[in-house]
Amino acid sequence: MSAFRAGDKIVEINGLPRRLRLTVSSLAEMASVFDAKSPKDLADHLRNATAADWTAVLRCVTVPPLQADLRREELVRVLPILSVLITEGLRA
């Protein structure tokens, strides 16, 4: 893994350490994935996100990128950390 940056979260997914990093690029990728026309559209979508949506979000912010969907148990374990990443990242 490359250098840690403020705001990064490190989680274990499928037995491997992964970094979650919210960047302008990852936000743009999320907007594209969800066809969000504005930050408000993206926020509205995330408020009502499904498990498949959160997996898509993880693919946007995970380094190295996820190649497979997570099992439900792993997704549930990572969701609180992902929520903090997005909340803190959008406040900055």
Steps between C-alpha positions, in 0.01 A plus 500: 500500500618851429536774760226561753319835475290679758145371473597155373338202668665159499273196504543130441295366210521136396800461728698783338566851627329761285511876522180699467575846360245761398632722221350738249551226241318242711211743553483560124504125442212454748302778330553325168406155634177635651431751221491780759474843343603690814650442845143508637395224259795290615422562868132411445600179327738402780232561764291227336785277380463125464767240574587503129536879510737483800707239319525743208608777740767271644631436149537877457696557823698178558872474428588260348159486329259221587463238231209303648186573696520468877307245698218664693682445833809681375299784353310549827832507690650764267193729468556701822859573396388592149238734645762677713731529198233672292370720782847620601610539139207719408551721804861575410 
